[in-house]
């Protein structure tokens, strides 16, 4: 693989959060950590709250939302995470996370806003 193609592949895999690439090449395990008293769904929901709190890039919020769904969280539980952390984080952090979380949940929030405004 040529040098320019290699860096492009690395950046692509990082951008899409290729879990096996992160583990194999960067030594970073993205699986939910085994904790003694919290089940995987709760850990995944906490991870969403932490990523939103940090102002993480949209791809991270979308990835963690998908991971929470895979761990058994419902769409309502995921939305409740935003409500739970809103008083601590403030409006900007919450509103900033909504588009990417919505995308992971298969909901086009921007289209819904346009539809509502046109009625």
WOBELDA-V625903 format. One record per backbone hydrogen bond with DSSP energy under -1.0 kcal/mol. NH is the residue of the N-H (numbers start at 1). CO is the residue of the C=O. Records with the same first field share a line. If there is no record, write none. Layout:
NH=CO ; CO
This chain:
6=2
7=3
8=4
9=5
10=6
11=7
12=8
13=9
14=10
15=11
16=12
18=13
19=17
22=18
23=19
24=20
25=21
28=22
43=39
44=40
45=41
46=42
47=43
48=44
49=45
50=46
51=47
52=48
53=49
54=50
55=52
56=51
60=57
61=57
62=58
63=59
64=60
65=61
66=62
67=63
68=64
69=65
70=66
71=67
72=69
73=68
78=74
79=75
80=76
81=77
83=79
84=80
85=81
86=82
89=85
90=86
94=90
95=91
96=92
97=93
98=94
101=97
102=98
103=99
104=100
105=101
106=103
107=102
109=107
112=108
113=109
114=110
115=111
116=112
117=113
118=114
